Amino acid sequence: MKKLIPLCSLLLFTGCSDEDLYVSPDGDMPQAVLIEEEIPASEQDIFMVVEEQPIFPGGQEAYTKFLGTNLTYPEKAKNMGIEGRVFVSFVVQKDGELKDFQIIRGIGGGCDEEALRVLMASPNWEPGKQRGREVATRMQAAITFKLDGSKASPSNPSRLIIEVPDQEIEIEK
């Protein structure tokens, strides 16, 4: 055991540079201290989690209104009775532009394409922020397509119901 302490000290001294060592004021054994330097984010870094999330211009209410105005239930999906939630991933760039769209999970019947079309037509968002600086941020959106009844027909018109967090709006189409 007595031989282990000097061996550990030797490894500590050889594995660290002088800047990484700290000697306590009372003269105890030197200790290794990790000194982290702040590395600036490169232009290509895309954050998954940020201190301030990107925001649609005007907030959640404006986002819901934008979807309600621009989203239509695809005829093929109506006729086939397709319902469900489409998950889309995209990147909000530093300038607020949306790029790199990907369908994470779709439901078919033209709903995936409609969700993409509407999000691609979105105005620039307010970008996410990390340590007070604007950064590119990967986001996910879920757009739910629901029919009123089992299938659309002249006697059973479809309604588009858009679900967003904490809110559900219904649109006659």
C-alpha positions as CSV (number, residue, x, y, z in Angstrom):
1,M,0.0,0.0,0.0
2,K,2.9,2.4,0.8
3,K,4.3,1.8,-2.7
4,L,1.0,2.6,-4.3
5,I,0.9,6.2,-3.1
6,P,4.3,7.2,-4.7
7,L,3.3,5.4,-7.9
8,C,0.0,7.3,-8.1
9,S,1.9,10.6,-7.5
10,L,4.3,9.7,-10.3
11,L,1.5,9.0,-12.7
12,L,-0.2,12.2,-11.7
13,F,2.9,14.3,-12.4
14,T,3.7,12.6,-15.7
15,G,0.1,12.6,-17.0
16,C,-0.6,16.3,-16.4
17,S,1.1,19.4,-17.5
18,D,2.1,22.1,-15.1
19,E,-1.1,24.1,-15.9
20,D,-3.3,21.2,-14.9
21,L,-1.8,20.8,-11.4
22,Y,-2.9,22.5,-8.2
23,V,-1.1,22.4,-4.9
24,S,-3.2,23.2,-1.9
25,P,-2.0,26.1,0.3
26,D,-1.3,23.8,3.2
27,G,1.3,21.9,1.2
28,D,-0.7,18.7,0.8
29,M,-0.3,16.3,-2.1
30,P,-0.7,18.0,-5.5
31,Q,-4.1,17.4,-7.1
32,A,-5.0,17.2,-10.8
33,V,-7.6,19.8,-11.8
34,L,-9.4,19.8,-15.1
35,I,-9.2,23.2,-16.7
36,E,-11.9,23.6,-19.4
37,E,-11.5,26.1,-22.0
38,E,-14.7,27.5,-23.7
39,I,-14.6,26.3,-27.3
40,P,-16.7,28.5,-29.5
41,A,-19.4,26.7,-31.5
42,S,-18.4,26.3,-35.1
43,E,-20.7,27.4,-37.9
44,Q,-21.8,23.8,-38.7
45,D,-22.7,22.8,-35.1
46,I,-26.4,21.9,-34.8
47,F,-27.7,21.9,-31.2
48,M,-30.4,19.4,-30.1
49,V,-31.0,21.1,-26.7
50,V,-30.5,24.9,-26.2
51,E,-31.2,27.3,-23.4
52,E,-33.8,29.2,-25.5
53,Q,-35.8,27.1,-28.0
54,P,-36.6,28.5,-31.5
55,I,-40.0,30.2,-31.7
56,F,-42.4,30.6,-34.6
57,P,-42.9,34.3,-35.2
58,G,-45.8,35.4,-33.0
59,G,-45.5,32.3,-30.7
60,Q,-47.6,29.2,-30.4
61,E,-50.9,30.8,-31.2
62,A,-49.5,32.2,-34.5
63,Y,-48.1,28.8,-35.3
64,T,-51.4,27.1,-34.8
65,K,-53.1,29.8,-37.0
66,F,-50.5,29.3,-39.7
67,L,-51.1,25.5,-39.7
68,G,-54.8,26.0,-39.8
69,T,-54.7,28.4,-42.7
70,N,-52.2,26.5,-44.8
71,L,-52.8,22.8,-44.1
72,T,-55.3,20.8,-46.1
73,Y,-56.3,17.2,-45.6
74,P,-55.2,15.2,-48.7
75,E,-58.1,13.8,-50.7
76,K,-56.4,10.4,-50.9
77,A,-56.1,10.2,-47.1
78,K,-59.7,11.3,-46.7
79,N,-61.0,8.7,-49.1
80,M,-58.9,5.9,-47.5
81,G,-59.8,7.0,-44.0
82,I,-56.1,7.6,-43.0
83,E,-55.6,9.3,-39.7
84,G,-52.6,9.8,-37.5
85,R,-49.6,11.9,-36.5
86,V,-46.8,12.9,-38.9
87,F,-43.4,13.7,-37.2
88,V,-41.1,16.0,-39.0
89,S,-37.6,17.0,-38.1
90,F,-35.9,20.2,-39.3
91,V,-33.2,22.6,-38.4
92,V,-33.8,26.2,-37.5
93,Q,-30.6,28.0,-38.8
94,K,-29.0,31.0,-37.0
95,D,-30.9,33.3,-39.3
96,G,-34.2,31.6,-38.6
97,E,-34.5,29.8,-41.9
98,L,-35.8,26.2,-41.8
99,K,-33.7,23.5,-43.5
100,D,-32.9,19.8,-43.6
101,F,-36.4,18.5,-43.4
102,Q,-36.9,14.8,-42.7
103,I,-40.0,12.7,-42.1
104,I,-39.3,10.8,-38.9
105,R,-42.6,8.9,-38.9
106,G,-45.3,9.3,-41.5
107,I,-48.8,7.9,-42.1
108,G,-49.0,8.0,-45.9
109,G,-51.9,9.0,-48.1
110,G,-50.3,12.3,-48.9
111,C,-50.3,13.5,-45.3
112,D,-46.5,13.3,-45.0
113,E,-46.0,15.4,-48.1
114,E,-48.6,17.9,-46.9
115,A,-46.9,18.3,-43.5
116,L,-43.6,18.9,-45.3
117,R,-45.1,21.3,-47.7
118,V,-46.6,23.5,-45.0
119,L,-43.5,23.5,-42.8
120,M,-41.3,24.3,-45.8
121,A,-43.6,27.3,-46.5
122,S,-43.2,28.5,-43.0
123,P,-41.7,32.0,-42.4
124,N,-38.3,32.3,-40.7
125,W,-38.4,31.5,-37.0
126,E,-36.7,33.3,-34.2
127,P,-33.6,31.1,-33.8
128,G,-32.6,29.2,-30.7
129,K,-30.0,30.7,-28.3
130,Q,-27.2,29.1,-26.3
131,R,-25.3,31.3,-23.9
132,G,-26.9,34.4,-25.4
133,R,-25.8,33.6,-29.0
134,E,-28.0,32.4,-31.8
135,V,-27.3,28.9,-32.9
136,A,-28.7,26.3,-35.4
137,T,-31.1,24.0,-33.6
138,R,-32.8,20.7,-34.6
139,M,-36.5,20.7,-33.9
140,Q,-39.3,18.2,-34.3
141,A,-42.9,19.0,-35.1
142,A,-45.9,16.6,-34.9
143,I,-49.0,17.3,-37.0
144,T,-52.0,15.2,-36.4
145,F,-54.5,14.4,-39.1
146,K,-58.0,13.3,-37.9
147,L,-61.2,12.8,-39.8
148,D,-64.7,13.5,-38.4
149,G,-66.1,10.0,-38.7
150,S,-64.6,7.0,-40.4
151,K,-64.3,8.2,-44.0
152,A,-65.1,11.4,-45.9
153,S,-68.2,11.3,-48.1
154,P,-70.7,13.9,-49.4
155,S,-72.9,13.1,-46.4
156,N,-70.0,13.0,-44.0
157,P,-67.7,15.9,-44.7
158,S,-64.2,15.8,-43.3
159,R,-62.8,18.2,-40.7
160,L,-59.2,18.8,-40.1
161,I,-58.2,18.7,-36.5
162,I,-54.7,20.1,-35.7
163,E,-53.2,19.1,-32.4
164,V,-50.3,21.1,-31.0
165,P,-49.1,20.9,-27.4
166,D,-51.8,22.1,-25.0
167,Q,-54.2,22.9,-27.8
168,E,-56.5,21.4,-30.4
169,I,-58.1,23.4,-33.1
170,E,-60.7,22.2,-35.6
171,I,-61.0,23.4,-39.1
172,E,-63.9,22.9,-41.5
173,K,-62.6,21.8,-44.9
